[in-house]
């Protein structure tokens, strides 16, 4: 049971990290696009 709980915890943790990475990358690419627009 403890192992199952840990697996679920790790799974949720990975999902959270993936969502955070997506948000950060989206914000980063969005800001870089805006920066390119200001350059041209």
C-alpha positions, 0 to 999 in steps of 0.5 A, spaced: 500 500 500 505 504 501 508 503 494 502 504 491 501 511 495 508 513 493 507 511 485 501 515 485 505 521 489 510 521 484 505 520 478 502 527 481 508 530 482 511 529 475 504 531 472 505 538 476 512 539 473 510 537 466 504 542 467 509 548 470 514 546 465 509 547 459 506 554 462 514 556 463 515 554 456 509 558 453 510 564 457 518 564 455 516 563 447 511 568 448 515 573 451 521 571 446 516 572 440 514 579 443 521 581 443 522 579 436 517 583 434 520 589 437 526 588 434 523 588 427 
